[in-house]
């Protein structure tokens, strides 16, 4: 489970200086899998259960991004006095703000007196997120294409069929056997049956700020706000 890193033993080079494209601060987080700690920067909108308010890139690998930033700074300020210093000192001396865009890292650089004086962009390509086997793969960032829309809507349709089956006396175990998934996977995806109509409409239109099917399932709101529900939205037909 992802959570804010409280231990000071693992440094986060860009803490306090990193933002997503929607202006949310990206906060140090980590997960532990099989005893291995993985460090990330995660949009506060996502950590605050507001995925719709996050930028297009809501989570990045900390080691990957920190390596790119350090390499950029050493190249950009090569020959400038003091460039033999550590990465933290370089960031403190030259970085005012970093913004993560779809395929660009935007640097707000400062001069020796700490005043902002230059904006530069560095092209980058985020490494694909490795999802749990049998659940999902990460969909491309940006407007959803036809394939991505189909993946999301199919998952929602199936989840609705599953919940109808459960309401009629069925079991998650039976569904899992039929779908060739684990019962845990079925339970994880089941909340998709309750995705709000406004989100379904955004998925149909290809404008939803959704990354993966599992992320969508994990962030289904407990309550639908009436003001957010679109008028005259036809129910999504279950997709077998």
SVG drawing of the C-alpha trace seen along z (x, -y; Angstrom):
<svg xmlns="http://www.w3.org/2000/svg" viewBox="-33 -37 67 59">
<polyline fill="none" stroke="black" stroke-width="0.4" points="0.0,0.0 1.3,-3.4 1.7,-5.9 3.6,-9.0 7.2,-8.3 7.9,-9.5 11.3,-8.0 14.2,-10.4 16.5,-7.6 15.4,-7.6 16.0,-11.1 13.7,-12.6 15.8,-15.0 12.8,-16.9 10.6,-17.2 8.8,-20.5 9.7,-21.5 7.7,-19.0 4.2,-19.6 1.9,-17.9 0.4,-19.6 -2.7,-20.6 -0.6,-22.5 -0.8,-19.9 2.3,-19.3 3.7,-15.8 4.5,-14.3 7.0,-11.6 5.4,-8.2 6.6,-4.6 5.3,-1.0 6.9,2.2 6.7,5.4 8.4,8.6 10.6,6.6 11.7,4.1 10.9,0.4 9.9,-1.5 10.0,-5.3 7.6,-7.5 6.3,-11.1 2.5,-11.1 0.1,-14.0 -1.6,-15.2 -4.9,-15.0 -4.5,-11.2 -3.3,-10.9 -6.4,-12.9 -8.7,-10.6 -9.4,-13.3 -7.9,-11.6 -10.0,-13.7 -8.1,-16.8 -4.7,-15.3 -2.5,-16.1 -2.0,-13.7 1.0,-12.2 -0.1,-11.5 2.8,-9.2 6.4,-8.9 9.3,-6.8 11.5,-8.8 14.9,-7.3 14.1,-7.6 13.1,-11.3 15.8,-12.3 18.5,-10.7 17.2,-12.7 17.1,-16.0 20.6,-15.6 22.0,-14.7 20.2,-17.8 21.6,-20.1 25.2,-18.9 25.0,-19.3 23.2,-22.7 25.6,-24.2 28.8,-22.5 31.8,-24.7 29.9,-26.9 31.8,-27.1 30.5,-24.7 29.3,-22.0 31.3,-19.3 28.7,-19.6 26.1,-16.9 22.8,-16.5 20.8,-18.0 23.0,-21.2 22.6,-21.4 18.8,-21.2 18.7,-23.8 20.9,-26.2 19.3,-26.0 15.7,-24.7 12.7,-26.8 10.0,-24.5 9.7,-21.4 6.4,-20.5 5.7,-17.1 3.8,-17.3 2.8,-14.4 6.2,-14.0 8.1,-17.0 9.7,-18.0 9.5,-21.8 12.3,-23.4 11.9,-26.8 15.6,-27.7 17.0,-30.2 20.1,-32.4 22.8,-32.5 20.7,-35.0 17.8,-32.6 15.6,-34.7 13.7,-32.9 15.2,-33.8 14.7,-31.0 12.3,-28.2 13.6,-25.2 12.0,-22.0 13.4,-18.5 11.7,-15.8 11.2,-12.5 9.3,-9.3 8.0,-7.7 8.7,-4.0 5.5,-1.9 3.9,-1.0 4.0,2.7 0.5,3.7 -0.5,6.8 -0.6,9.8 -4.1,10.5 -5.6,7.2 -4.6,4.5 -1.9,2.6 -1.4,-1.1 -3.2,-3.0 -1.6,-5.8 -1.8,-9.3 -3.8,-12.0 -7.2,-11.7 -8.5,-8.1 -8.4,-6.4 -11.0,-3.8 -9.1,-0.9 -8.7,-2.5 -12.3,-3.5 -13.3,0.1 -11.1,1.5 -12.6,-0.8 -16.3,-0.3 -15.9,3.4 -14.5,3.6 -17.4,1.5 -20.0,3.6 -18.5,6.9 -18.5,5.5 -22.2,4.7 -23.0,8.2 -20.9,9.6 -22.8,7.5 -26.1,8.5 -25.0,12.1 -23.9,11.5 -27.3,9.9 -29.0,13.0 -27.1,15.3 -23.9,15.9 -20.4,15.9 -17.1,14.1 -15.4,17.5 -17.6,18.8 -17.1,15.6 -13.4,15.8 -13.3,19.3 -15.3,18.4 -13.2,15.3 -9.9,17.2 -8.9,14.6 -8.3,14.8 -11.2,14.0 -9.1,11.1 -8.9,9.7 -12.6,9.9 -13.3,8.2 -10.8,5.4 -12.6,4.7 -16.1,5.1 -16.5,1.4 -16.4,0.5 -20.1,1.5 -20.7,-1.8 -18.7,-4.2 -20.8,-7.5 -22.7,-8.4 -20.5,-11.5 -17.4,-9.4 -19.0,-6.9 -19.9,-9.8 -16.4,-11.1 -15.1,-7.7 -17.5,-7.4 -16.3,-10.9 -12.7,-10.0 -12.1,-12.9 -11.8,-11.0 -8.6,-11.5 -8.2,-7.8 -5.0,-5.9 -5.7,-2.2 -8.8,-0.1 -7.6,0.8 -6.9,-2.9 -10.5,-3.7 -11.8,-0.8 -9.8,-2.0 -11.2,-5.5 -14.9,-5.0 -16.5,-7.6 -18.8,-6.3 -21.3,-9.0 -22.4,-10.6 -22.9,-14.3 -26.2,-15.2 -24.7,-18.4 -22.1,-16.4 -24.5,-14.0 -25.1,-14.8 -28.7,-15.1 -30.3,-12.7 -27.5,-10.1 -28.6,-6.7 -27.4,-3.8 -24.3,-2.0 -25.4,1.4 -23.6,4.3 -20.9,5.7 -20.3,9.4"/>
</svg>
